[in-house]
């Protein structure tokens, strides 16, 4: 992707250089240093003496203004006053920092270096798929299946989704594959959604079945476990109630299983409504990098937090591990970790033409709740400790890092205002202040890469990207990071209070109003 690998990085380097120029230039022009003593300033008496002309040496008495001679003693005193000026007071010595200041400086330095590592590795993994043209080509589906068709059971959990569920079931019923079934999972206390599901099952009686979930309280993993015994296919696929699925997806997934010998195939998911809100554009790019690049890195490392939909696994494998964790708020991540510890082979594929299309959360409140649920789920997976069974130290380190990533990224964004405060308000030594800006360098490069990727995203999905979209992307970076930080803090608060209820994300079919394929053809 030339626009990312060349233009984006070049822009990022320019931004980093400009930021460094501002930091160093501000210090140099200000002439202020907190690490040394201020320059000495001559006293008023010394200045007067220095400005006065030196009297010539003579044995005669000084002559007064009246023309008379002064007494010799007075002349000697005057000469002495000129020859021996008053000594200036000693310059004040710089105060040595106390222990509280030293601890503060050390803490700021360590945090800055750690957050620099977080930002730099995040950037590196974002670009994993673009490290070479061959690597980028390998991220997609290679061919369609040429062997015997394999059977699929597609699970579709839905709760209070009567507004979007009918379209999703109809799309799944039109898939180009001879051997698959759709199992819609509805709560026993959700008659509106059940009515929509029953009507769709009547329209597609040979394909669609409805299963009732009687669990209390309800959540997604319990619904999936309810339907797992009813699955008749060789492979189980999971979709969400609002998904727009490409008709040819199953053929390509089947081929991926066939050519790779994998136990699990994670296909691409893409948010589409880039202009629905100020944060939707950044949300869409997050998914773009995660499914296009980051998950491929995790698959290569044999440790992967799976996505929540458009994921397929062998039915026998899912049953052998007991299905999904019924109480985990990130059941997709948890089962991905569990399957990784058992050596399951995972293949990832992302093709813009056949990605499953979804929508971003409709409000700030919905976005924060969604991210809170994900972050809290990551905490639960970490505390459960299944990742400790991974065979290599490198995998275990990656697992720790990945599960802590939402909180580290939130802290990276929160440190930027701290750096600004240290720069202009607190009396912090210049080296420490500059260290607090260290995470800003990869962050600026990341923003530049995102801006370059936005153009590629528009080209691939037939969405016309304007200068206003690029401006929104850059200006929204910091506020979006603050929303993620708020969600991370809220998740810690909920987990500490033992609140594990499932906060559902509402859907409105915003992604189905975007017919980008027709726009691209035009």
C-alpha positions in Angstrom: 0.0 0.0 0.0 2.2 2.9 -1.2 0.0 5.6 0.3 0.6 4.2 3.7 4.2 3.0 3.5 5.6 6.1 1.8 3.4 9.1 2.0 2.0 8.3 5.5 5.4 7.7 7.1 6.9 10.7 5.4 4.1 12.9 6.8 4.6 11.3 10.2 8.3 12.1 10.2 7.6 15.7 9.3 5.0 16.0 12.1 7.5 14.5 14.6 10.2 16.9 13.5 7.8 19.9 13.8 6.8 18.8 17.3 10.5 18.5 18.4 11.2 21.9 16.9 8.4 23.4 19.0 9.6 21.7 22.2 13.3 22.7 21.8 12.6 26.0 20.3 10.2 27.0 23.1 12.9 26.2 25.7 15.7 28.0 23.8 13.6 31.1 23.1 12.3 31.2 26.6 15.8 31.1 28.0 14.6 29.3 31.1 16.3 26.4 32.8 15.2 24.6 35.8 18.4 22.6 36.2 21.0 25.3 36.9 21.4 28.6 38.8 20.3 31.9 37.1 23.0 34.1 35.7 24.6 36.7 38.1 23.2 40.2 38.0 25.5 43.0 39.1 24.4 45.2 42.0 23.4 48.8 41.7 26.6 50.0 43.5 28.8 47.9 41.2 27.1 49.2 38.1 27.6 52.8 39.2 31.2 52.2 39.9 31.8 50.5 36.6 30.2 53.4 34.8 32.2 56.1 36.5 35.5 57.2 34.9 38.7 56.2 36.6 40.4 59.1 38.5 44.0 59.7 37.5 46.6 58.9 40.0 48.1 62.2 41.6 49.7 63.4 44.8 47.8 66.6 44.8 44.5 67.1 46.6 41.3 66.9 44.7 39.9 70.2 43.6 36.4 71.0 44.7 33.8 72.7 42.6 34.4 76.0 44.4 38.0 75.9 43.3 39.3 75.5 46.9 41.5 72.6 48.0 40.0 69.8 50.0 41.7 68.4 53.0 44.2 65.6 52.2 42.2 63.0 54.3 39.1 63.7 52.4 41.0 63.2 49.1 42.4 59.9 50.3 38.9 58.8 51.3 37.5 59.7 47.9 40.2 57.9 46.1 39.7 54.9 48.2 36.0 54.9 47.4 36.8 54.9 43.7 39.5 52.2 43.9 37.7 49.7 46.2 34.1 49.3 45.1 31.6 47.4 47.2 31.7 43.6 46.4 28.5 42.2 44.8 26.4 39.8 46.8 26.9 36.1 46.0 24.6 34.6 43.5 21.8 32.4 45.0 22.6 28.7 44.7 20.2 26.4 42.9 18.1 24.3 45.3 18.7 20.6 45.1 15.4 18.7 44.4 14.0 16.8 47.4 13.0 13.2 47.5 9.3 13.9 46.4 10.6 15.7 43.3 13.1 13.0 42.5 10.3 10.3 42.8 8.1 12.4 40.5 10.8 12.9 37.9 11.6 9.2 37.9 7.9 8.2 37.7 7.3 10.5 34.8 10.4 9.2 33.0 9.5 5.5 33.4 5.9 6.0 32.4 6.9 8.0 29.3 9.3 5.3 28.2 6.7 2.5 28.7 4.1 4.4 26.9 6.5 5.1 24.0 6.9 1.3 23.7 3.2 0.9 23.7 2.6 3.5 21.0 5.5 2.2 18.9 4.5 -1.5 19.0 0.9 -0.6 18.3 2.0 1.3 15.2 4.2 -1.6 14.1 1.4 -4.2 14.4 -0.9 -1.9 12.6 1.4 -2.0 9.6 2.0 -5.8 9.8 0.1 -6.6 6.7 1.8 -3.9 4.7 5.4 -5.0 5.4 5.6 -6.3 1.8 3.3 -6.7 -1.2 3.4 -10.5 -0.8 2.3 -10.1 2.8 -0.6 -7.9 1.9 -1.7 -10.2 -0.9 -1.7 -13.1 1.6 -4.3 -11.4 3.9 -7.1 -12.1 1.5 -9.0 -15.2 0.3 -7.0 -17.0 -2.4 -9.6 -19.1 -4.2 -12.9 -20.8 -4.0 -13.3 -24.4 -2.9 -13.0 -27.1 -5.5 -13.6 -30.1 -3.2 -16.7 -31.6 -1.6 -18.9 -29.0 0.1 -18.6 -28.8 3.9 -21.6 -28.2 6.1 -22.1 -25.1 8.2 -24.3 -24.2 11.2 -24.6 -20.4 11.4 -25.5 -19.1 14.9 -27.4 -15.8 15.1 -28.1 -14.6 18.7 -30.5 -11.7 18.8 -32.0 -9.8 21.8 -34.4 -6.8 21.2 -33.2 -6.7 17.6 -36.6 -6.7 15.9 -35.7 -3.6 13.8 -32.7 -5.2 12.1 -33.0 -8.9 12.5 -35.3 -9.6 9.5 -32.8 -8.1 7.0 -30.0 -10.1 8.5 -31.8 -13.4 8.3 -32.9 -12.7 4.7 -29.2 -12.0 3.8 -28.0 -15.2 5.4 -30.7 -17.2 3.7 -29.3 -16.1 0.3 -25.8 -17.4 0.8 -24.3 -19.2 -2.2 -23.7 -22.6 -0.6 -25.6 -25.9 -0.7 -25.1 -27.2 2.9 -25.8 -24.7 5.7 -28.4 -23.9 8.3 -29.2 -20.7 10.1 -30.1 -21.0 13.8 -31.6 -17.9 15.3 -31.4 -17.7 19.1 -34.1 -15.7 20.8 -34.7 -15.0 24.5 -37.9 -16.4 26.0 -38.8 -12.9 27.2 -38.4 -11.1 23.9 -41.7 -11.7 21.9 -41.1 -8.8 19.4 -37.8 -10.3 18.2 -39.2 -13.8 18.3 -42.1 -12.7 16.0 -39.6 -11.4 13.4 -37.5 -14.6 13.6 -40.5 -16.8 13.2 -41.7 -14.9 10.2 -38.2 -15.2 8.6 -38.2 -18.9 9.3 -41.5 -19.2 7.5 -40.0 -17.4 4.5 -37.0 -19.8 4.5 -38.2 -23.0 6.0 -35.4 -25.2 4.6 -32.7 -23.0 6.0 -33.8 -21.1 9.1 -34.5 -22.5 12.6 -35.4 -20.7 15.8 -34.0 -21.8 19.2 -35.3 -20.3 22.5 -32.8 -19.2 25.2 -34.3 -19.7 28.7 -31.2 -18.5 30.6 -31.5 -15.9 33.3 -29.7 -13.5 33.2 -29.1 -13.5 29.5 -26.0 -12.7 27.5 -24.4 -13.7 24.2 -22.2 -16.7 25.4 -25.2 -18.3 27.1 -27.2 -18.0 24.0 -24.5 -19.5 21.9 -24.1 -22.4 24.3 -27.8 -23.0 24.1 -27.7 -23.5 20.4 -24.4 -25.5 20.2 -26.0 -28.9 20.8 -28.5 -28.3 18.0 -25.8 -27.6 15.4 -25.7 -30.2 12.6 -22.9 -28.8 10.5 -19.3 -29.7 10.5 -18.4 -26.1 11.2 -20.1 -23.5 13.4 -20.2 -19.8 12.3 -21.2 -16.9 14.5 -22.9 -13.7 13.3 -24.4 -10.6 14.9 -28.0 -9.5 14.5 -27.2 -6.5 12.3 -24.6 -8.2 10.0 -24.7 -7.6 6.2 -23.1 -10.8 4.9 -21.7 -11.2 1.4 -23.5 -14.1 -0.6 -20.1 -15.7 -1.5 -18.6 -15.8 1.9 -19.2 -19.4 2.8 -17.5 -20.7 -0.4 -14.4 -18.7 0.4 -14.3 -19.7 4.0 -14.7 -23.3 2.9 -11.7 -22.9 0.6 -9.7 -21.4 3.4 -10.3 -24.4 5.6 -9.4 -26.7 2.8 -6.1 -25.0 1.8 -4.8 -24.2 5.3 -6.0 -27.2 7.3 -7.0 -24.7 10.0 -9.3 -25.4 12.9 -10.7 -21.8 12.9 -11.1 -19.2 10.2 -11.6 -15.6 11.2 -13.0 -13.6 8.2 -13.2 -9.8 8.0 -15.6 -7.5 9.6 -15.9 -3.8 8.7 -17.8 -0.8 10.1 -19.1 1.2 7.2 -21.0 4.4 8.3 -18.0 6.7 8.3 -20.0 10.0 8.5 -22.7 9.1 11.1 -20.9 10.9 13.9 -17.6 12.6 14.7 -16.2 9.4 16.1 -17.5 6.9 13.5 -14.7 7.6 11.0 -12.1 6.7 13.6 -14.1 3.7 14.7 -14.3 2.4 11.1 -10.5 2.7 10.7 -9.9 0.8 14.0 -11.8 -2.2 12.5 -9.9 -1.7 9.2 -6.5 -2.1 10.8 -7.6 -4.7 13.3 -9.0 -7.2 10.8 -6.8 -6.2 7.8 -3.5 -6.4 9.7 -3.4 -6.9 13.4 -5.2 -10.2 13.6 -2.9 -11.6 10.9 0.0 -10.9 13.3 -1.7 -12.7 16.1 -2.5 -15.7 13.9 1.2 -15.8 12.9 2.2 -15.9 16.6 -0.3 -18.7 17.4 -2.1 -16.5 20.0 -5.3 -14.7 18.8 -8.2 -12.9 20.5 -10.9 -13.9 18.0 -13.6 -11.5 16.8 -17.2 -11.8 17.9 -18.7 -12.6 14.5 -17.8 -13.9 11.0 -15.7 -16.5 12.8 -15.9 -20.2 12.0 -14.6 -23.2 14.0 -14.9 -27.0 13.8 -18.0 -28.1 15.7 -16.2 -31.0 17.3 -13.5 -28.6 18.6 -16.0 -26.2 20.2 -17.8 -29.1 21.9 -14.6 -30.5 23.2 -13.7 -27.3 25.0 -17.2 -26.8 26.4 -18.3 -24.0 24.2 -18.1 -20.4 25.3 -17.4 -19.0 28.8 -21.0 -18.3 30.0 -20.0 -15.4 32.3 -17.3 -13.6 30.2 -18.1 -10.2 28.7 -15.6 -10.8 25.9 -16.5 -14.4 25.0 -14.9 -14.1 21.6 -11.5 -13.1 23.1 -11.8 -15.8 25.8 -12.5 -18.7 23.5 -9.7 -17.5 21.2 -7.3 -17.6 24.1 -8.5 -21.0 25.2 -8.2 -22.5 21.7 -4.7 -21.0 21.3 -3.6 -22.8 24.5 -4.8 -26.0 22.9 -2.7 -25.4 19.8 -5.6 -24.7 17.5 -4.6 -23.4 14.0 -6.3 -20.2 13.1 -6.4 -18.7 9.6 -7.4 -15.0 9.1 -8.7 -13.6 5.8 -9.8 -10.1 4.9 -11.2 -9.2 1.5 -12.9 -5.8 1.1 -15.4 -7.3 -1.3 -16.7 -9.9 1.0 -16.3 -8.5 4.5 -19.2 -8.6 6.8 -20.6 -5.0 7.2 -21.6 -3.5 10.4 -22.4 -0.1 11.9 -20.7 2.0 14.6 -22.5 2.7 17.9 -25.1 5.5 17.4 -24.3 7.6 20.5 -21.3 8.5 22.7 -23.1 6.7 25.6 -23.5 3.5 23.5 -19.8 3.7 22.4 -18.6 4.0 26.0 -20.8 1.2 27.1 -19.6 -1.1 24.3 -15.9 -0.4 25.0 -16.5 -0.8 28.8 -17.9 -4.3 28.1 -14.9 -5.2 25.9 -12.4 -3.8 28.4 -14.0 -5.5 31.3 -14.1 -8.8 29.3 -10.3 -8.5 28.7 -9.8 -8.0 32.4 -11.8 -11.2 33.1 -9.8 -13.2 30.6 -6.6 -11.9 32.2 -7.7 -12.8 35.7 -8.9 -16.2 34.6 -5.3 -17.0 33.6 -6.0 -19.5 30.8 -3.3 -17.7 28.8 -0.6 -18.9 31.2 -1.0 -22.4 29.6 0.5 -21.0 26.3 3.6 -23.1 25.5 6.2 -20.3 24.9 7.3 -17.3 26.9 6.9 -15.1 23.9 3.2 -16.1 23.5 2.6 -15.5 27.2 4.2 -12.1 27.0 2.1 -11.2 24.0 -1.0 -12.4 25.8 -0.3 -10.2 28.8 0.4 -7.3 26.6 -2.7 -7.8 24.4 -5.1 -8.2 27.3 -3.7 -5.0 28.9 -3.7 -3.0 25.7 -7.0 -1.1 26.1 -5.7 0.3 29.4 -2.2 1.1 28.1 -3.6 2.8 25.0 -5.9 4.9 27.2 -3.0 5.9 29.4 -1.0 6.9 26.3 -3.6 9.4 25.3 -4.0 10.7 28.9 -0.3 11.4 29.2 -0.4 14.1 26.5 -2.1 16.7 28.6 0.3 15.8 31.5 3.2 16.5 29.2 1.8 19.9 28.3 1.3 20.8 32.0 4.9 19.7 32.7 6.1 21.8 29.8 4.5 25.1 30.6 3.5 25.1 34.3 5.5 22.8 36.5 9.2 23.3 37.2 10.4 20.0 35.9 13.9 19.6 34.4 14.0 19.9 30.7 15.1 16.3 30.0 12.2 15.0 32.0 9.8 17.3 30.2 11.1 16.1 26.8 10.7 12.5 27.9 7.0 13.0 28.6 6.7 14.0 24.9 8.4 10.7 23.8 5.1 8.8 23.3 3.9 11.7 21.1 6.3 10.7 18.3 4.8 7.3 17.3 1.4 8.7 18.1 1.9 11.4 15.4 3.2 8.9 13.0 0.1 6.7 13.7 -2.2 9.6 13.0 -0.3 10.2 9.7 -0.6 6.5 8.7 -4.3 6.6 9.6 -4.8 9.6 7.3 -3.0 7.8 4.5 -5.0 4.6 5.1 -8.3 6.6 5.0 -7.7 7.2 1.3 -7.1 3.5 0.7 -10.2 2.6 2.7 -12.3 4.9 0.5 -10.9 3.4 -2.7 -11.5 -0.2 -1.5 -15.1 0.4 -0.4 -16.2 3.0 -3.0 -16.6 5.8 -0.5 -15.5 9.3 -1.6 -13.1 10.6 1.0 -12.8 14.4 1.2 -10.4 16.8 2.9 -13.1 17.3 5.6 -12.9 13.6 6.4 -9.1 13.8 6.9 -9.5 16.9 9.1 -12.2 15.1 11.2 -9.8 12.1 11.5 -7.0 14.2 12.9 -9.0 16.5 15.1 -11.0 13.6 16.5 -7.9 11.6 17.6 -7.5 13.1 21.1 -11.2 13.3 22.0 -11.7 9.7 20.8 -8.7 8.6 22.9 -10.3 10.3 25.9 -13.6 8.3 25.3 -11.6 5.1 25.3 -9.8 6.2 28.5 -13.2 6.8 30.1 -14.4 3.4 29.1 -11.3 1.8 30.5 -11.7 3.5 33.8 -15.4 2.6 33.9 -14.6 -1.0 33.2 -12.3 -1.1 36.2 -14.9 0.4 38.4 -17.6 -2.1 37.2 -15.3 -5.1 37.7 -14.2 -3.9 41.2 -17.9 -3.7 42.2 -18.7 -7.1 40.7 -21.0 -5.8 38.0 -21.0 -8.2 35.2 -24.3 -7.4 33.4 -24.3 -7.4 29.6 -24.7 -3.8 28.3 -26.2 -4.3 24.9 -25.4 -2.1 21.9 -28.4 -0.8 20.1 -28.5 -1.0 16.2 -30.3 1.0 13.6 -29.1 -0.4 10.2 -27.0 2.6 9.5 -24.6 0.5 7.5 -27.3 -0.7 5.1 -28.0 2.8 3.9 -24.5 2.8 2.3 -24.5 1.0 -1.0 -20.8 1.5 -1.7 -20.7 -1.2 -4.4 -23.1 0.8 -6.6 -21.2 4.0 -5.8 -17.9 2.4 -6.8 -19.3 1.0 -10.0 -20.6 4.5 -10.9 
